Amino acid sequence: EEAEVLSLSEVLLARPARKEAKKLEQAAKDLHDVICSSEPYKDYGDPNKATLQQIRNGDAPPVWSVNDARHRSDLEWIAHICMKACAYRNLVSSLELHKQCWTSLEICVEPAITLFGRQGPEVVSLLLLQLYAFEDLYDLPDKGQKRLARHARRKCEDLMDCKWEGEVALPWLSARDPSMRYTSELLRAEATQHLASATAAMGDPEGAIDIYERAIEQF
């Protein structure tokens, strides 16, 4: 008889870690508040009167449940923040949302690496969501994107180091878009594009072009 093999996420759900729960809860609440105060939702009224279907369709703002928040583990908070960032990044196009997505996701990075490993698909989803937010911050005043570019470059390099066997569906992202499946090669190609963008944001357009050219030769 073969022994049952549990996935990492199942083991962690069976023994939920709450070491970073308070910090992650605040990151989630900050993201929630920015979404609810954004242009589509700020004059909505009482979100508790909305139906679940209205919220899922983006016709009503999300509802914050104090009771749910009280019981979430680190893993569940990370999933919650990533799914929120994924769901609302296209529904709410505002500088404030993109900034808060970057900030809330950044708070998830270290706990996610602890839970899933540096090359885990969950960490990759998180880093890609951060890079999407970075790309949307080109209008930041006072060269704000330039200050983030160094951090974005490091995230690109982490993605380029990933080595997977075959094609992997990215958690949370693939739930909304089934095409979000990556091989190591495809992930490296996308990370290279973001790396070139970050290099340009740092004031080195020639370096960005060089990265693009080398990527074309490689892929």
C-alpha positions in Angstrom: 0.0 0.0 0.0 1.4 3.4 -1.0 1.8 6.1 1.5 -0.4 9.2 0.9 1.6 12.2 -0.3 0.2 15.6 0.7 1.0 18.8 -1.2 2.8 21.5 0.7 -0.3 23.7 0.7 -2.4 20.9 2.2 0.1 20.3 5.0 0.2 24.0 5.8 -3.6 24.3 5.8 -3.6 21.4 8.3 -1.1 23.2 10.5 -1.9 26.9 9.8 1.0 29.3 10.6 -0.1 32.7 12.0 3.3 34.2 12.6 2.8 37.1 10.2 -1.0 37.1 10.3 -1.4 40.6 11.9 1.0 42.2 9.5 -0.6 40.5 6.5 -4.1 41.4 7.8 -3.1 45.1 7.8 -1.7 44.8 4.3 -5.0 43.3 3.1 -7.1 45.9 4.9 -5.0 48.7 3.4 -5.6 47.2 -0.1 -9.3 46.8 0.6 -9.7 50.4 1.8 -8.0 51.7 -1.4 -10.3 49.7 -3.6 -13.4 50.8 -1.7 -12.4 54.5 -1.9 -11.6 54.4 -5.6 -13.6 56.0 -8.3 -16.0 53.1 -9.2 -17.0 52.5 -5.6 -16.5 55.5 -3.4 -20.1 56.6 -3.6 -21.6 53.2 -3.7 -23.2 53.3 -0.2 -23.5 50.2 2.1 -21.6 47.3 0.4 -23.2 44.9 2.8 -26.4 45.3 0.8 -24.7 44.1 -2.4 -25.1 40.5 -3.6 -22.2 38.2 -3.9 -22.8 38.1 -7.7 -22.6 41.9 -7.9 -19.3 41.9 -6.0 -17.9 39.1 -8.2 -18.9 41.0 -11.3 -17.2 44.2 -10.0 -20.5 46.1 -9.8 -20.1 46.5 -6.0 -17.1 47.0 -3.8 -15.7 44.1 -1.7 -16.9 43.6 1.9 -14.5 43.3 4.8 -15.4 40.5 7.2 -14.0 40.9 10.7 -15.0 37.4 11.6 -13.2 35.9 8.5 -10.1 38.0 9.2 -9.9 36.7 12.8 -9.3 33.1 11.6 -7.1 33.5 8.6 -3.6 31.9 8.5 -0.5 33.4 6.9 -1.1 31.2 3.8 -4.8 32.3 3.6 -3.8 36.0 3.9 -1.3 35.7 1.1 -3.8 34.1 -1.1 -6.4 36.7 -0.2 -4.1 39.6 -1.1 -2.9 38.1 -4.3 -6.5 37.3 -5.5 -7.6 40.9 -4.6 -4.7 42.4 -6.5 -5.5 40.1 -9.5 -9.2 40.8 -9.4 -9.1 44.6 -9.1 -6.0 45.7 -11.0 -8.0 46.1 -14.2 -11.3 47.1 -12.6 -9.7 50.0 -10.7 -7.1 51.9 -12.8 -5.7 54.4 -10.3 -2.2 55.4 -9.1 -3.3 54.8 -5.5 -4.4 51.2 -6.3 -1.2 50.3 -8.2 0.9 51.7 -5.3 -1.0 49.8 -2.7 -0.9 46.6 -4.7 2.9 46.9 -4.8 3.1 47.7 -1.1 0.7 45.0 0.1 2.2 42.4 -2.1 5.7 43.3 -0.9 4.6 42.5 2.7 3.7 39.0 1.4 7.0 38.2 -0.2 9.1 37.0 2.7 6.2 35.0 4.4 5.4 33.4 0.9 9.1 32.4 0.4 9.0 30.8 3.9 5.8 28.9 3.1 6.4 27.9 -0.6 10.1 28.2 -1.3 11.8 30.9 -3.4 10.9 29.2 -6.7 7.4 28.1 -5.7 4.6 28.9 -8.2 2.8 30.9 -5.5 5.9 33.2 -5.1 6.1 33.5 -8.9 2.4 34.6 -9.0 3.1 37.2 -6.3 6.2 38.6 -8.0 4.5 38.9 -11.4 1.6 40.7 -9.8 4.1 43.1 -8.3 5.8 43.7 -11.6 2.4 44.4 -13.2 1.8 47.0 -10.6 5.3 48.4 -11.3 4.5 48.7 -15.0 1.4 50.7 -14.1 3.3 53.2 -12.0 4.9 55.1 -14.8 3.0 58.3 -13.8 4.4 58.4 -10.3 5.5 62.0 -9.4 9.1 62.8 -8.4 10.5 59.9 -10.4 8.8 57.5 -8.0 9.0 54.6 -10.5 12.7 55.0 -10.6 12.9 54.4 -6.9 11.0 51.2 -7.3 13.0 50.1 -10.4 15.9 48.6 -8.4 13.5 46.4 -6.4 11.7 45.4 -9.6 15.0 44.4 -11.2 15.7 42.0 -8.3 12.3 40.5 -8.7 12.9 40.0 -12.4 16.2 38.2 -11.6 14.5 35.9 -9.1 12.0 35.0 -11.8 14.7 34.4 -14.3 16.4 31.9 -11.9 13.3 29.7 -11.7 13.8 26.2 -13.1 10.7 24.1 -13.5 9.9 20.8 -15.1 7.3 21.3 -17.8 4.4 23.7 -17.7 3.0 25.1 -14.4 -0.3 26.8 -13.8 0.2 29.9 -11.7 -1.9 29.9 -8.5 -4.5 32.7 -8.2 -3.6 34.1 -11.7 -4.7 31.0 -13.6 -8.0 30.9 -11.7 -9.0 34.1 -13.5 -7.1 33.5 -16.7 -6.5 29.8 -17.6 -3.8 30.9 -20.1 -1.5 31.8 -17.1 0.6 28.7 -17.5 4.3 29.0 -17.7 7.4 26.9 -18.5 10.8 28.2 -17.2 11.6 29.5 -20.6 8.4 31.5 -21.0 8.7 32.9 -17.5 12.3 33.9 -18.2 11.1 35.7 -21.4 8.4 37.6 -19.5 10.8 38.5 -16.7 13.3 39.8 -19.3 10.7 42.2 -20.7 10.0 43.6 -17.2 13.8 43.8 -16.6 14.2 45.9 -19.7 11.3 48.1 -18.5 12.9 48.5 -15.1 16.3 49.3 -16.6 14.7 52.0 -18.8 12.9 53.4 -15.7 16.3 53.7 -14.0 17.4 56.1 -16.7 19.2 53.6 -18.9 17.3 53.3 -22.2 20.3 51.9 -24.1 20.7 49.2 -21.4 17.0 48.4 -21.9 17.4 48.0 -25.6 20.5 45.8 -25.1 18.4 43.5 -22.8 15.7 43.3 -25.4 18.2 42.4 -28.1 19.9 39.7 -26.1 16.5 38.3 -25.2 15.5 38.1 -28.9 18.7 36.2 -29.6 18.2 33.9 -26.7 14.5 33.0 -27.2 
